[in-house]
Amino acid sequence: MPSLRINDMPTFLSDTDSDPGVLNLVVNQFSNFHEANWLLCNTFDKLEDEVINWMASQWPFKTIGPAIPSMYLDKRLEDDKEYGLNLFKPVMDICMKWLDTKEIGSVVYISFGSMATIGEEQMEEITWGLKNSNCYFVGC
């Protein structure tokens, strides 16, 4: 695979106006990975076979994916409905009640992640895109 360049990274890392502390935080979390007994990755062999084989030849590496609750896959685990970790407590009942009033396929879900920063121009473009889509939208 080709090396990643800074502009291949999410904008909260590549934007030159961003807080450099965020980039340092993200990069430094991997500073001692070579000391780990195992590197675990949320993927599965068939999805990224070439990369996984290379990584396994370099380090003690295991795939543990897909790390998706059973509810969204085979439904074999009755109580496996969520990850159980949220940075923000979602207001599920209000959101689900609102979604239930909408036609299937008529709502756009938009999420920027917990560390994203969006500039005024980019936010305006996203806003106009959502408005011009003639769809309802919900985001976090």
N, CA, C and O atoms as CSV, one atom per row, in Angstrom:
chain,resi,resn,atom,element,x,y,z
A,1,MET,N,N,0.844,-1.176,0.000
A,1,MET,CA,C,0.000,0.000,0.000
A,1,MET,C,C,0.889,1.238,0.000
A,1,MET,O,O,1.971,1.228,0.587
A,2,PRO,N,N,0.445,2.286,-0.644
A,2,PRO,CA,C,1.245,3.518,-0.633
A,2,PRO,C,C,1.216,4.158,0.753
A,2,PRO,O,O,0.269,3.971,1.516
A,3,SER,N,N,2.253,4.903,1.061
A,3,SER,CA,C,2.304,5.616,2.330
A,3,SER,C,C,1.208,6.668,2.376
A,3,SER,O,O,0.881,7.288,1.365
A,4,LEU,N,N,0.645,6.858,3.560
A,4,LEU,CA,C,-0.362,7.902,3.727
A,4,LEU,C,C,0.322,9.253,3.808
A,4,LEU,O,O,1.375,9.398,4.428
A,5,ARG,N,N,-0.286,10.231,3.178
A,5,ARG,CA,C,0.182,11.611,3.287
A,5,ARG,C,C,-0.733,12.331,4.262
A,5,ARG,O,O,-1.815,11.838,4.584
A,6,ILE,N,N,-0.310,13.481,4.729
A,6,ILE,CA,C,-1.101,14.211,5.718
A,6,ILE,C,C,-2.488,14.554,5.182
A,6,ILE,O,O,-3.449,14.565,5.952
A,7,ASN,N,N,-2.620,14.835,3.885
A,7,ASN,CA,C,-3.947,15.171,3.352
A,7,ASN,C,C,-4.827,13.938,3.136
A,7,ASN,O,O,-5.984,14.072,2.738
A,8,ASP,N,N,-4.294,12.740,3.392
A,8,ASP,CA,C,-5.105,11.528,3.374
A,8,ASP,C,C,-5.790,11.302,4.719
A,8,ASP,O,O,-6.661,10.441,4.847
A,9,MET,N,N,-5.391,12.075,5.706
A,9,MET,CA,C,-5.911,11.919,7.056
A,9,MET,C,C,-7.203,12.720,7.214
A,9,MET,O,O,-7.479,13.621,6.421
A,10,PRO,N,N,-7.998,12.391,8.242
A,10,PRO,CA,C,-9.198,13.197,8.512
A,10,PRO,C,C,-8.820,14.653,8.739
A,10,PRO,O,O,-7.709,14.951,9.178
A,11,THR,N,N,-9.742,15.556,8.440
A,11,THR,CA,C,-9.425,16.981,8.521
A,11,THR,C,C,-9.032,17.421,9.923
A,11,THR,O,O,-8.274,18.381,10.068
A,12,PHE,N,N,-9.524,16.747,10.962
A,12,PHE,CA,C,-9.130,17.171,12.300
A,12,PHE,C,C,-7.658,16.883,12.567
A,12,PHE,O,O,-7.100,17.370,13.550
A,13,LEU,N,N,-7.021,16.093,11.697
A,13,LEU,CA,C,-5.582,15.850,11.807
A,13,LEU,C,C,-4.792,16.636,10.771
A,13,LEU,O,O,-3.677,17.081,11.044
A,14,SER,N,N,-5.363,16.809,9.588
A,14,SER,CA,C,-4.604,17.407,8.493
A,14,SER,C,C,-4.786,18.911,8.355
A,14,SER,O,O,-3.964,19.570,7.719
A,15,ASP,N,N,-5.832,19.463,8.928
A,15,ASP,CA,C,-6.089,20.901,8.818
A,15,ASP,C,C,-4.997,21.660,9.566
A,15,ASP,O,O,-4.795,21.455,10.763
A,16,THR,N,N,-4.310,22.518,8.867
A,16,THR,CA,C,-3.186,23.243,9.475
A,16,THR,C,C,-3.638,24.206,10.559
A,16,THR,O,O,-2.828,24.631,11.383
A,17,ASP,N,N,-4.929,24.559,10.573
A,17,ASP,CA,C,-5.442,25.440,11.622
A,17,ASP,C,C,-5.871,24.666,12.868
A,17,ASP,O,O,-6.196,25.261,13.896
A,18,SER,N,N,-5.870,23.331,12.767
A,18,SER,CA,C,-6.292,22.515,13.900
A,18,SER,C,C,-5.272,22.598,15.027
A,18,SER,O,O,-4.130,23.017,14.837
A,19,ASP,N,N,-5.715,22.192,16.182
A,19,ASP,CA,C,-4.845,22.129,17.351
A,19,ASP,C,C,-3.808,21.025,17.120
A,19,ASP,O,O,-4.189,19.865,16.962
A,20,PRO,N,N,-2.504,21.349,17.096
A,20,PRO,CA,C,-1.486,20.312,16.867
A,20,PRO,C,C,-1.471,19.268,17.973
A,20,PRO,O,O,-0.931,18.177,17.789
A,21,GLY,N,N,-2.052,19.590,19.106
A,21,GLY,CA,C,-2.124,18.620,20.197
A,21,GLY,C,C,-2.938,17.400,19.825
A,21,GLY,O,O,-2.658,16.299,20.298
A,22,VAL,N,N,-3.951,17.583,18.978
A,22,VAL,CA,C,-4.791,16.461,18.551
A,22,VAL,C,C,-3.971,15.495,17.702
A,22,VAL,O,O,-4.023,14.282,17.908
A,23,LEU,N,N,-3.211,16.036,16.744
A,23,LEU,CA,C,-2.355,15.192,15.910
A,23,LEU,C,C,-1.353,14.443,16.781
A,23,LEU,O,O,-1.150,13.243,16.598
A,24,ASN,N,N,-0.731,15.133,17.718
A,24,ASN,CA,C,0.229,14.485,18.615
A,24,ASN,C,C,-0.433,13.389,19.434
A,24,ASN,O,O,0.146,12.320,19.625
A,25,LEU,N,N,-1.636,13.644,19.918
A,25,LEU,CA,C,-2.372,12.643,20.691
A,25,LEU,C,C,-2.604,11.383,19.871
A,25,LEU,O,O,-2.365,10.272,20.344
A,26,VAL,N,N,-3.071,11.561,18.639
A,26,VAL,CA,C,-3.371,10.419,17.782
A,26,VAL,C,C,-2.098,9.641,17.425
A,26,VAL,O,O,-2.074,8.413,17.506
A,27,VAL,N,N,-1.056,10.356,17.036
A,27,VAL,CA,C,0.195,9.701,16.646
A,27,VAL,C,C,0.851,9.028,17.846
A,27,VAL,O,O,1.324,7.897,17.736
A,28,ASN,N,N,0.887,9.702,18.984
A,28,ASN,CA,C,1.576,9.174,20.157
A,28,ASN,C,C,0.911,7.955,20.771
A,28,ASN,O,O,1.554,7.211,21.512
A,29,GLN,N,N,-0.362,7.738,20.476
A,29,GLN,CA,C,-1.001,6.555,21.036
A,29,GLN,C,C,-0.402,5.263,20.461
A,29,GLN,O,O,-0.610,4.181,21.010
A,30,PHE,N,N,0.335,5.383,19.366
A,30,PHE,CA,C,0.968,4.219,18.755
A,30,PHE,C,C,2.473,4.163,19.012
A,30,PHE,O,O,3.167,3.322,18.441
A,31,SER,N,N,2.975,5.042,19.857
A,31,SER,CA,C,4.418,5.167,20.043
A,31,SER,C,C,5.070,3.918,20.632
A,31,SER,O,O,6.255,3.687,20.394
A,32,ASN,N,N,4.348,3.121,21.380
A,32,ASN,CA,C,4.956,1.934,21.982
A,32,ASN,C,C,4.266,0.634,21.559
A,32,ASN,O,O,4.296,-0.356,22.290
A,33,PHE,N,N,3.646,0.642,20.381
A,33,PHE,CA,C,2.924,-0.553,19.934
A,33,PHE,C,C,3.842,-1.769,19.817
A,33,PHE,O,O,3.384,-2.900,19.975
A,34,HIS,N,N,5.125,-1.554,19.544
A,34,HIS,CA,C,6.065,-2.669,19.386
A,34,HIS,C,C,6.284,-3.414,20.698
A,34,HIS,O,O,6.847,-4.509,20.688
A,35,GLU,N,N,5.858,-2.856,21.815
A,35,GLU,CA,C,5.982,-3.518,23.117
A,35,GLU,C,C,4.771,-4.385,23.449
A,35,GLU,O,O,4.797,-5.135,24.426
A,36,ALA,N,N,3.715,-4.292,22.649
A,36,ALA,CA,C,2.483,-5.036,22.923
A,36,ALA,C,C,2.666,-6.519,22.638
A,36,ALA,O,O,3.436,-6.900,21.756
A,37,ASN,N,N,1.953,-7.354,23.390
A,37,ASN,CA,C,1.970,-8.797,23.131
A,37,ASN,C,C,1.218,-9.130,21.855
A,37,ASN,O,O,1.603,-10.037,21.118
A,38,TRP,N,N,0.146,-8.394,21.596
A,38,TRP,CA,C,-0.666,-8.609,20.410
A,38,TRP,C,C,-1.194,-7.280,19.895
A,38,TRP,O,O,-1.492,-6.378,20.678
A,39,LEU,N,N,-1.308,-7.159,18.588
A,39,LEU,CA,C,-1.990,-6.031,17.957
A,39,LEU,C,C,-3.323,-6.570,17.451
A,39,LEU,O,O,-3.361,-7.530,16.681
A,40,LEU,N,N,-4.417,-5.945,17.888
A,40,LEU,CA,C,-5.752,-6.373,17.504
A,40,LEU,C,C,-6.349,-5.334,16.563
A,40,LEU,O,O,-6.225,-4.130,16.790
A,41,CYS,N,N,-6.996,-5.810,15.510
A,41,CYS,CA,C,-7.544,-4.895,14.511
A,41,CYS,C,C,-8.991,-5.270,14.211
A,41,CYS,O,O,-9.309,-6.442,14.009
A,42,ASN,N,N,-9.861,-4.270,14.184
A,42,ASN,CA,C,-11.280,-4.473,13.923
A,42,ASN,C,C,-11.514,-4.628,12.421
A,42,ASN,O,O,-11.945,-3.693,11.746
A,43,THR,N,N,-11.228,-5.804,11.921
A,43,THR,CA,C,-11.457,-6.146,10.519
A,43,THR,C,C,-11.525,-7.666,10.442
A,43,THR,O,O,-11.522,-8.329,11.478
A,44,PHE,N,N,-11.584,-8.227,9.253
A,44,PHE,CA,C,-11.516,-9.680,9.116
A,44,PHE,C,C,-10.702,-10.037,7.880
A,44,PHE,O,O,-10.599,-9.259,6.932
A,45,ASP,N,N,-10.131,-11.226,7.916
A,45,ASP,CA,C,-9.133,-11.639,6.941
A,45,ASP,C,C,-9.546,-11.437,5.494
A,45,ASP,O,O,-8.761,-10.915,4.701
A,46,LYS,N,N,-10.729,-11.829,5.138
A,46,LYS,CA,C,-11.157,-11.766,3.734
A,46,LYS,C,C,-11.291,-10.338,3.220
A,46,LYS,O,O,-11.225,-10.106,2.013
A,47,LEU,N,N,-11.480,-9.380,4.127
A,47,LEU,CA,C,-11.676,-8.003,3.711
A,47,LEU,C,C,-10.371,-7.353,3.274
A,47,LEU,O,O,-10.337,-6.630,2.278
A,48,GLU,N,N,-9.298,-7.608,4.016
A,48,GLU,CA,C,-8.023,-6.940,3.746
A,48,GLU,C,C,-6.880,-7.953,3.803
A,48,GLU,O,O,-5.897,-7.759,4.517
A,49,ASP,N,N,-7.023,-9.009,3.057
A,49,ASP,CA,C,-6.125,-10.151,3.112
A,49,ASP,C,C,-4.648,-9.774,2.941
A,49,ASP,O,O,-3.814,-10.199,3.740
A,50,GLU,N,N,-4.316,-8.995,1.929
A,50,GLU,CA,C,-2.921,-8.657,1.648
A,50,GLU,C,C,-2.280,-7.868,2.792
A,50,GLU,O,O,-1.165,-8.171,3.217
A,51,VAL,N,N,-2.982,-6.872,3.276
A,51,VAL,CA,C,-2.463,-6.034,4.364
A,51,VAL,C,C,-2.346,-6.850,5.644
A,51,VAL,O,O,-1.345,-6.754,6.354
A,52,ILE,N,N,-3.363,-7.651,5.942
A,52,ILE,CA,C,-3.346,-8.463,7.158
A,52,ILE,C,C,-2.193,-9.452,7.135
A,52,ILE,O,O,-1.504,-9.616,8.142
A,53,ASN,N,N,-1.971,-10.110,6.014
A,53,ASN,CA,C,-0.853,-11.063,5.920
A,53,ASN,C,C,0.484,-10.368,6.125
A,53,ASN,O,O,1.366,-10.904,6.796
A,54,TRP,N,N,0.644,-9.173,5.551
A,54,TRP,CA,C,1.891,-8.442,5.739
A,54,TRP,C,C,2.078,-8.061,7.201
A,54,TRP,O,O,3.156,-8.254,7.762
A,55,MET,N,N,1.016,-7.512,7.827
A,55,MET,CA,C,1.125,-7.099,9.229
A,55,MET,C,C,1.432,-8.295,10.123
A,55,MET,O,O,2.242,-8.184,11.044
A,56,ALA,N,N,0.796,-9.436,9.865
A,56,ALA,CA,C,1.041,-10.640,10.668
A,56,ALA,C,C,2.470,-11.144,10.494
A,56,ALA,O,O,2.994,-11.825,11.375
A,57,SER,N,N,3.105,-10.821,9.371
A,57,SER,CA,C,4.505,-11.226,9.180
A,57,SER,C,C,5.463,-10.306,9.931
A,57,SER,O,O,6.629,-10.652,10.124
A,58,GLN,N,N,4.986,-9.145,10.354
A,58,GLN,CA,C,5.824,-8.167,11.045
A,58,GLN,C,C,5.654,-8.181,12.560
A,58,GLN,O,O,6.621,-7.977,13.293
A,59,TRP,N,N,4.435,-8.418,13.033
A,59,TRP,CA,C,4.110,-8.315,14.458
A,59,TRP,C,C,3.135,-9.421,14.841
A,59,TRP,O,O,2.540,-10.047,13.965
A,60,PRO,N,N,2.963,-9.670,16.133
A,60,PRO,CA,C,1.906,-10.596,16.573
A,60,PRO,C,C,0.553,-9.911,16.381
A,60,PRO,O,O,0.174,-9.050,17.174
A,61,PHE,N,N,-0.149,-10.280,15.366
A,61,PHE,CA,C,-1.315,-9.538,14.886
A,61,PHE,C,C,-2.520,-10.464,14.776
A,61,PHE,O,O,-2.411,-11.577,14.262
A,62,LYS,N,N,-3.667,-10.001,15.262
A,62,LYS,CA,C,-4.909,-10.772,15.167
A,62,LYS,C,C,-6.045,-9.864,14.713
A,62,LYS,O,O,-6.131,-8.705,15.119
A,63,THR,N,N,-6.907,-10.402,13.873
A,63,THR,CA,C,-8.123,-9.681,13.505
A,63,THR,C,C,-9.217,-10.103,14.479
A,63,THR,O,O,-9.287,-11.269,14.868
A,64,ILE,N,N,-10.059,-9.173,14.868
A,64,ILE,CA,C,-11.114,-9.475,15.832
A,64,ILE,C,C,-12.475,-9.035,15.322
A,64,ILE,O,O,-13.419,-8.903,16.101
A,65,GLY,N,N,-12.580,-8.814,14.049
A,65,GLY,CA,C,-13.813,-8.247,13.525
A,65,GLY,C,C,-14.682,-9.265,12.849
A,65,GLY,O,O,-14.337,-10.445,12.775
A,66,PRO,N,N,-15.773,-8.825,12.373
A,66,PRO,CA,C,-16.218,-7.462,12.581
A,66,PRO,C,C,-16.760,-7.285,13.997
A,66,PRO,O,O,-17.514,-8.125,14.486
A,67,ALA,N,N,-16.378,-6.202,14.645
A,67,ALA,CA,C,-16.857,-5.904,15.990
A,67,ALA,C,C,-18.180,-5.149,15.876
A,67,ALA,O,O,-18.282,-3.965,16.196
A,68,ILE,N,N,-19.166,-5.872,15.414
A,68,ILE,CA,C,-20.503,-5.314,15.209
A,68,ILE,C,C,-21.461,-6.153,16.044
A,68,ILE,O,O,-21.382,-7.381,16.010
A,69,PRO,N,N,-22.358,-5.528,16.787
A,69,PRO,CA,C,-23.308,-6.310,17.585
A,69,PRO,C,C,-24.065,-7.323,16.729
A,69,PRO,O,O,-24.403,-7.057,15.576
A,70,SER,N,N,-24.322,-8.481,17.316
A,70,SER,CA,C,-25.014,-9.570,16.633
A,70,SER,C,C,-26.352,-9.134,16.046
A,70,SER,O,O,-26.789,-9.676,15.030
A,71,MET,N,N,-27.002,-8.165,16.673
A,71,MET,CA,C,-28.298,-7.675,16.186
A,71,MET,C,C,-28.215,-7.258,14.720
A,71,MET,O,O,-29.188,-7.407,13.981
A,72,TYR,N,N,-27.060,-6.735,14.289
A,72,TYR,CA,C,-26.899,-6.256,12.922
A,72,TYR,C,C,-26.337,-7.320,11.985
A,72,TYR,O,O,-26.231,-7.098,10.779
A,73,LEU,N,N,-25.978,-8.472,12.542
A,73,LEU,CA,C,-25.389,-9.522,11.711
A,73,LEU,C,C,-26.297,-10.746,11.664
A,73,LEU,O,O,-27.243,-10.800,10.878
A,74,ASP,N,N,-26.000,-11.728,12.513
A,74,ASP,CA,C,-26.721,-12.997,12.453
A,74,ASP,C,C,-27.811,-13.136,13.511
A,74,ASP,O,O,-28.580,-14.096,13.479
A,75,LYS,N,N,-27.887,-12.197,14.441
A,75,LYS,CA,C,-28.904,-12.169,15.496
A,75,LYS,C,C,-28.860,-13.413,16.394
A,75,LYS,O,O,-29.863,-13.751,17.022
A,76,ARG,N,N,-27.717,-14.092,16.461
A,76,ARG,CA,C,-27.600,-15.286,17.307
A,76,ARG,C,C,-27.523,-14.953,18.786
A,76,ARG,O,O,-27.934,-15.759,19.620
A,77,LEU,N,N,-26.995,-13.761,19.132
A,77,LEU,CA,C,-26.888,-13.354,20.529
A,77,LEU,C,C,-28.000,-12.368,20.834
A,77,LEU,O,O,-27.935,-11.203,20.444
A,78,GLU,N,N,-29.015,-12.840,21.529
A,78,GLU,CA,C,-30.242,-12.073,21.736
A,78,GLU,C,C,-30.011,-10.703,22.375
A,78,GLU,O,O,-30.638,-9.726,21.964
A,79,ASP,N,N,-29.134,-10.611,23.362
A,79,ASP,CA,C,-28.919,-9.351,24.075
A,79,ASP,C,C,-27.786,-8.506,23.502
A,79,ASP,O,O,-27.457,-7.466,24.075
A,80,ASP,N,N,-27.185,-8.915,22.401
A,80,ASP,CA,C,-26.057,-8.190,21.811
A,80,ASP,C,C,-26.594,-7.148,20.839
A,80,ASP,O,O,-26.661,-7.377,19.631
A,81,LYS,N,N,-26.983,-5.978,21.402
A,81,LYS,CA,C,-27.654,-4.960,20.598
A,81,LYS,C,C,-26.836,-3.697,20.426
A,81,LYS,O,O,-27.139,-2.893,19.545
A,82,GLU,N,N,-25.808,-3.495,21.237
A,82,GLU,CA,C,-25.022,-2.271,21.141
A,82,GLU,C,C,-23.627,-2.519,21.698
A,82,GLU,O,O,-23.374,-3.520,22.368
A,83,TYR,N,N,-22.738,-1.591,21.407
A,83,TYR,CA,C,-21.377,-1.675,21.921
A,83,TYR,C,C,-21.310,-1.360,23.404
A,83,TYR,O,O,-20.439,-1.867,24.111
A,84,GLY,N,N,-22.232,-0.520,23.881
A,84,GLY,CA,C,-22.245,-0.154,25.286
A,84,GLY,C,C,-21.356,1.024,25.618
A,84,GLY,O,O,-21.201,1.364,26.791
A,85,LEU,N,N,-20.767,1.658,24.617
A,85,LEU,CA,C,-19.898,2.806,24.852
A,85,LEU,C,C,-20.365,3.955,23.987
A,85,LEU,O,O,-20.462,3.828,22.767
A,86,ASN,N,N,-20.650,5.063,24.614
A,86,ASN,CA,C,-21.028,6.272,23.899
A,86,ASN,C,C,-20.371,7.461,24.575
A,86,ASN,O,O,-20.402,7.569,25.801
A,87,LEU,N,N,-19.776,8.356,23.795
A,87,LEU,CA,C,-19.242,9.579,24.376
A,87,LEU,C,C,-20.370,10.473,24.862
A,87,LEU,O,O,-20.227,11.195,25.849
A,88,PHE,N,N,-21.493,10.417,24.159
A,88,PHE,CA,C,-22.648,11.220,24.502
A,88,PHE,C,C,-23.837,10.284,24.628
A,88,PHE,O,O,-24.020,9.397,23.795
A,89,LYS,N,N,-24.631,10.470,25.643
A,89,LYS,CA,C,-25.810,9.631,25.857
A,89,LYS,C,C,-26.875,9.981,24.824
A,89,LYS,O,O,-27.424,11.082,24.853
A,90,PRO,N,N,-27.172,9.061,23.917
A,90,PRO,CA,C,-28.177,9.366,22.906
A,90,PRO,C,C,-29.577,9.406,23.518
A,90,PRO,O,O,-29.867,8.709,24.490
A,91,VAL,N,N,-30.425,10.226,22.935
A,91,VAL,CA,C,-31.821,10.308,23.365
A,91,VAL,C,C,-32.606,9.405,22.408
A,91,VAL,O,O,-33.266,9.872,21.480
A,92,MET,N,N,-32.512,8.118,22.660
A,92,MET,CA,C,-33.032,7.119,21.729
A,92,MET,C,C,-34.538,7.193,21.537
A,92,MET,O,O,-35.013,7.128,20.403
A,93,ASP,N,N,-35.299,7.325,22.615
A,93,ASP,CA,C,-36.747,7.248,22.474
A,93,ASP,C,C,-37.301,8.397,21.624
A,93,ASP,O,O,-38.186,8.181,20.796
A,94,ILE,N,N,-36.792,9.602,21.821
A,94,ILE,CA,C,-37.258,10.749,21.030
A,94,ILE,C,C,-36.851,10.581,19.565
A,94,ILE,O,O,-37.649,10.819,18.658
A,95,CYS,N,N,-35.610,10.172,19.347
A,95,CYS,CA,C,-35.103,9.994,17.980
A,95,CYS,C,C,-35.872,8.887,17.257
A,95,CYS,O,O,-36.267,9.059,16.103
A,96,MET,N,N,-36.085,7.753,17.928
A,96,MET,CA,C,-36.790,6.639,17.296
A,96,MET,C,C,-38.252,7.002,17.006
A,96,MET,O,O,-38.797,6.622,15.970
A,97,LYS,N,N,-38.872,7.730,17.919
A,97,LYS,CA,C,-40.254,8.163,17.703
A,97,LYS,C,C,-40.336,9.046,16.452
A,97,LYS,O,O,-41.244,8.893,15.634
A,98,TRP,N,N,-39.383,9.966,16.314
A,98,TRP,CA,C,-39.345,10.856,15.142
A,98,TRP,C,C,-39.074,10.042,13.874
A,98,TRP,O,O,-39.738,10.240,12.856
A,99,LEU,N,N,-38.105,9.130,13.932
A,99,LEU,CA,C,-37.786,8.310,12.756
A,99,LEU,C,C,-38.978,7.464,12.322
A,99,LEU,O,O,-39.203,7.272,11.127
A,100,ASP,N,N,-39.741,6.957,13.288
A,100,ASP,CA,C,-40.907,6.123,12.960
A,100,ASP,C,C,-41.980,6.883,12.193
A,100,ASP,O,O,-42.846,6.269,11.569
A,101,THR,N,N,-41.934,8.209,12.233
A,101,THR,CA,C,-42.916,8.998,11.481
A,101,THR,C,C,-42.474,9.243,10.032
A,101,THR,O,O,-43.230,9.799,9.235
A,102,LYS,N,N,-41.247,8.825,9.696
A,102,LYS,CA,C,-40.688,9.074,8.363
A,102,LYS,C,C,-40.729,7.804,7.514
A,102,LYS,O,O,-40.672,6.689,8.032
A,103,GLU,N,N,-40.829,7.999,6.204
A,103,GLU,CA,C,-40.808,6.872,5.273
A,103,GLU,C,C,-39.435,6.212,5.264
A,103,GLU,O,O,-38.421,6.882,5.461
A,104,ILE,N,N,-39.399,4.921,5.041
A,104,ILE,CA,C,-38.124,4.201,4.948
A,104,ILE,C,C,-37.314,4.785,3.790
A,104,ILE,O,O,-37.833,4.977,2.691
A,105,GLY,N,N,-36.053,5.061,4.047
A,105,GLY,CA,C,-35.161,5.593,3.024
A,105,GLY,C,C,-35.263,7.091,2.822
A,105,GLY,O,O,-34.669,7.622,1.884
A,106,SER,N,N,-36.006,7.793,3.682
A,106,SER,CA,C,-36.188,9.232,3.477
A,106,SER,C,C,-35.352,10.083,4.429
A,106,SER,O,O,-35.439,11.311,4.395
A,107,VAL,N,N,-34.540,9.445,5.281
A,107,VAL,CA,C,-33.748,10.181,6.268
A,107,VAL,C,C,-32.266,9.935,6.017
A,107,VAL,O,O,-31.833,8.794,5.855
A,108,VAL,N,N,-31.502,11.005,5.988
A,108,VAL,CA,C,-30.044,10.928,5.838
A,108,VAL,C,C,-29.428,11.008,7.227
A,108,VAL,O,O,-29.770,11.891,8.013
A,109,TYR,N,N,-28.529,10.093,7.527
A,109,TYR,CA,C,-27.789,10.121,8.796
A,109,TYR,C,C,-26.418,10.723,8.526
A,109,TYR,O,O,-25.718,10.284,7.614
A,110,ILE,N,N,-26.030,11.714,9.304
A,110,ILE,CA,C,-24.749,12.366,9.095
A,110,ILE,C,C,-23.997,12.397,10.424
A,110,ILE,O,O,-24.551,12.778,11.455
A,111,SER,N,N,-22.732,11.994,10.383
A,111,SER,CA,C,-21.912,11.964,11.594
A,111,SER,C,C,-20.491,12.369,11.238
A,111,SER,O,O,-19.931,11.907,10.244
A,112,PHE,N,N,-19.925,13.223,12.046
A,112,PHE,CA,C,-18.571,13.709,11.807
A,112,PHE,C,C,-17.567,13.109,12.777
A,112,PHE,O,O,-16.372,13.379,12.653
A,113,GLY,N,N,-18.000,12.318,13.726
A,113,GLY,CA,C,-17.102,11.777,14.724
A,113,GLY,C,C,-16.940,12.745,15.880
A,113,GLY,O,O,-17.392,13.888,15.826
A,114,SER,N,N,-16.293,12.270,16.912
A,114,SER,CA,C,-16.208,13.070,18.135
A,114,SER,C,C,-15.073,14.088,18.120
A,114,SER,O,O,-15.020,14.958,18.989
A,115,MET,N,N,-14.167,13.999,17.152
A,115,MET,CA,C,-13.026,14.914,17.141
A,115,MET,C,C,-12.998,15.827,15.928
A,115,MET,O,O,-12.062,16.610,15.770
A,116,ALA,N,N,-13.986,15.742,15.085
A,116,ALA,CA,C,-13.983,16.523,13.848
A,116,ALA,C,C,-14.207,18.009,14.125
A,116,ALA,O,O,-14.966,18.390,15.016
A,117,THR,N,N,-13.537,18.813,13.352
A,117,THR,CA,C,-13.801,20.249,13.355
A,117,THR,C,C,-14.118,20.633,11.920
A,117,THR,O,O,-13.402,20.266,10.987
A,118,ILE,N,N,-15.181,21.362,11.765
A,118,ILE,CA,C,-15.639,21.717,10.420
A,118,ILE,C,C,-15.627,23.227,10.300
A,118,ILE,O,O,-16.192,23.941,11.129
A,119,GLY,N,N,-14.975,23.695,9.258
A,119,GLY,CA,C,-14.907,25.128,9.014
A,119,GLY,C,C,-16.237,25.680,8.532
A,119,GLY,O,O,-17.132,24.932,8.138
A,120,GLU,N,N,-16.351,26.986,8.570
A,120,GLU,CA,C,-17.601,27.652,8.202
A,120,GLU,C,C,-17.991,27.345,6.749
A,120,GLU,O,O,-19.156,27.064,6.465
A,121,GLU,N,N,-17.024,27.398,5.839
A,121,GLU,CA,C,-17.317,27.153,4.420
A,121,GLU,C,C,-17.766,25.705,4.199
A,121,GLU,O,O,-18.718,25.442,3.463
A,122,GLN,N,N,-17.067,24.778,4.846
A,122,GLN,CA,C,-17.421,23.369,4.703
A,122,GLN,C,C,-18.808,23.103,5.303
A,122,GLN,O,O,-19.602,22.361,4.727
A,123,MET,N,N,-19.095,23.709,6.461
A,123,MET,CA,C,-20.401,23.534,7.089
A,123,MET,C,C,-21.511,24.088,6.193
A,123,MET,O,O,-22.588,23.500,6.096
A,124,GLU,N,N,-21.243,25.221,5.540
A,124,GLU,CA,C,-22.233,25.798,4.634
A,124,GLU,C,C,-22.488,24.863,3.457
A,124,GLU,O,O,-23.638,24.687,3.054
A,125,GLU,N,N,-21.441,24.259,2.897
A,125,GLU,CA,C,-21.614,23.315,1.793
A,125,GLU,C,C,-22.429,22.107,2.220
A,125,GLU,O,O,-23.314,21.658,1.492
A,126,ILE,N,N,-22.132,21.582,3.396
A,126,ILE,CA,C,-22.880,20.425,3.908
A,126,ILE,C,C,-24.338,20.808,4.124
A,126,ILE,O,O,-25.241,20.050,3.771
A,127,THR,N,N,-24.566,21.971,4.699
A,127,THR,CA,C,-25.925,22.441,4.961
A,127,THR,C,C,-26.722,22.556,3.666
A,127,THR,O,O,-27.856,22.083,3.586
A,128,TRP,N,N,-26.125,23.190,2.645
A,128,TRP,CA,C,-26.829,23.321,1.355
A,128,TRP,C,C,-27.051,21.953,0.714
A,128,TRP,O,O,-28.096,21.716,0.108
A,129,GLY,N,N,-26.082,21.055,0.842
A,129,GLY,CA,C,-26.253,19.707,0.304
A,129,GLY,C,C,-27.420,18.981,0.953
A,129,GLY,O,O,-28.216,18.336,0.270
A,130,LEU,N,N,-27.522,19.087,2.277
A,130,LEU,CA,C,-28.648,18.464,2.975
A,130,LEU,C,C,-29.971,19.120,2.586
A,130,LEU,O,O,-30.964,18.432,2.346
A,131,LYS,N,N,-29.982,20.443,2.524
A,131,LYS,CA,C,-31.210,21.161,2.152
A,131,LYS,C,C,-31.652,20.771,0.745
A,131,LYS,O,O,-32.832,20.514,0.509
A,132,ASN,N,N,-30.701,20.728,-0.189
A,132,ASN,CA,C,-31.035,20.411,-1.578
A,132,ASN,C,C,-31.349,18.936,-1.811
A,132,ASN,O,O,-31.852,18.572,-2.874
A,133,SER,N,N,-31.056,18.083,-0.825
A,133,SER,CA,C,-31.348,16.654,-0.983
A,133,SER,C,C,-32.838,16.368,-0.845
A,133,SER,O,O,-33.311,15.300,-1.234
A,134,ASN,N,N,-33.574,17.330,-0.289
A,134,ASN,CA,C,-35.006,17.140,-0.042
A,134,ASN,C,C,-35.289,15.926,0.832
A,134,ASN,O,O,-36.342,15.298,0.721
A,135,CYS,N,N,-34.333,15.602,1.705
A,135,CYS,CA,C,-34.516,14.500,2.655
A,135,CYS,C,C,-34.490,15.066,4.068
A,135,CYS,O,O,-33.913,16.123,4.323
A,136,TYR,N,N,-35.125,14.343,4.973
A,136,TYR,CA,C,-34.959,14.659,6.376
A,136,TYR,C,C,-33.544,14.236,6.744
A,136,TYR,O,O,-32.945,13.416,6.047
A,137,PHE,N,N,-33.005,14.779,7.822
A,137,PHE,CA,C,-31.692,14.318,8.247
A,137,PHE,C,C,-31.582,14.363,9.766
A,137,PHE,O,O,-32.253,15.142,10.442
A,138,VAL,N,N,-30.728,13.516,10.265
A,138,VAL,CA,C,-30.428,13.442,11.693
A,138,VAL,C,C,-28.926,13.247,11.790
A,138,VAL,O,O,-28.329,12.560,10.962
A,139,GLY,N,N,-28.330,13.837,12.777
A,139,GLY,CA,C,-26.880,13.720,12.891
A,139,GLY,C,C,-26.422,13.749,14.329
A,139,GLY,O,O,-27.182,14.001,15.264
A,140,CYS,N,N,-25.155,13.482,14.452
A,140,CYS,CA,C,-24.541,13.561,15.773
A,140,CYS,C,C,-23.128,14.047,15.633
A,140,CYS,O,O,-22.422,14.188,16.631
